[in-house]
Amino acid sequence: MKESNKKKLFKMLEKQRFAVIATEGKKEPYTNLVAFLASEYFRKIYFPTSKNTRKYKNLSANSRISILFDNRGNKPNDIKKAMAVTAVGRSKETKNQEIVNLFLKKHPYMKDFVKSPDCAMIEINVDRYISVDNFQNVNVFDISMEK
């Protein structure tokens, strides 16, 4: 992936607050809207979830996950201007309080939810990003190949 495309991808991830995750359970896909935080070098993505949810149960059984970020405005010109990025990786629960604090700095309105005893912070270790812009311009960025 060209350096200019990486910068565009990471700039979008910095601006966005919400994304859609995809998990699998009982042989069918399942998607959810989540608030997220990306690590400094975008190697990891974090989001909170209740332990009593289907997404948590799915991730407990199968750690593979994808997460879709996009910057669409729900306008006709999105066909050419919008960008969608899929991150693919593995998930696990983290108890890292520094991550929780950084997440709450980005999403202070979620404090009660994140601090509840039933909440788990999920960490996605990203293997690669696949970005699509200008309707069909596809770029793959294998993050595991980066130093």
N, C-alpha and C positions, 0 to 999 in steps of 0.2 A: 504494500500500500504506500502510495506517495506520501511524503511528509505533510503536504498541504491538506490531503484528505484526512490524515490522522488529526491534524489541528482542528479541522472542521468538526470531526466526530467528537473530539474531547471538549470542544467549546460548547457543543450542543448538550453533552452530558452534564456539564457544569451548570447550565441554565435550567434544565428540566428538574421538576420536583417529583413527578409521578411516572410510573412505567407499568407495563403489564407483564406479569410473570406467567410462565407456563410450566405446569408440573404434570405428572401422570399418575393415575391411580385407578385400580380396577380396570386396566386395559383401555382407558380413555383419557384424552387430554383434559386439563382443567386450567382455566386462566383466571387471574385476579389482578385488580388494580392495586398497586402498592406505592407508598411514599418511599423514596430511596436516598441513599448517600453513596457516592463513589469515593474510593480511596484516592489519595494524592496522585498516584500514577495509573489509576483506573484498572489496576490488577484485581481489585476486589470491589464488590457492590454489596451494600447492606440494606436490609429492610426489616421492620418489626412485624410480628404476627402473633396472634393469640395461639396458644397451644391447643385450643379446642376447635381448630379449624381443619377443613379438608386439606388446605394447602400444607399445613404443618404435618398432618398425617401422611400425605403423599411424599413430602420431602424426607420424612423419617424412614419411609420404606424404599425410596429411590432418590438419591441425592442429585441426579442429573436435573438441570434446570436451564431454561432460557428466559431471557428478560428482554422485552421490546421497549425501546425509547423512541419517541417521535416528536417532531416539532410542528405538526400540522395545525392549521387554523380553522379547519373545516370549511375551506373555501375552494371554489373551482380551480384556482391557480396552484393549489397544493400539488396537483398532478406533476408540475414541473419544479416547484419550489420546496416542497416538504422533503424531509429526510427521515428515514427510519433506520434504526440501528438495533440489531439483535446481538446480545451477548450470550454466549453458551459456556456453561461451566458446571461445577459441582458446588453443592451447598452444604453447610453445617451450621450448627448453632454456635454463637460466640457469647461469652460472658464479659468481654472486654468493656470496661466502664468508660474508657476513653472514646471508644466508638459510639457508645450510647450518648455521651456528652456532645460529640461532634454531630451526631444525627439530630439531637434536640436543638442544636444551634441553627441548623438548616430548617427544622420543622418544630418550632417551639409550641405550636398549637396541638402537638401530639403528646405532650408531657404526661398527662394522666394515663393515657393508653400505654405508653412505653414504660412507665414506672410501675404499672400494675404487675402483681406477682404471676399472672397468667401469660405475660408477654415474653416472647423469645426474640432475640435479635439474630437474624439469619445472615450469614456471610456467604457470598458467592465468590468462589475462586474462578476468575474468568480465564477460559482457554483461548477464546477468540471472539472478535467482533466482526459482524457482517453488516455493512452499511449499504443502503440503497438511496440514491438521490436522483434527481432529474428523471424520475419515473422508472428507469431501468439501468442506471449506472451502478453496478455492484462492485464493492471493494471488500476484501477480506483482510483482516489484521490479526495475525496469530500472535497474541500477547506473550505466549510462552517462548517465542523466539526473540523477544526483546530483552535487553540486559537491564 
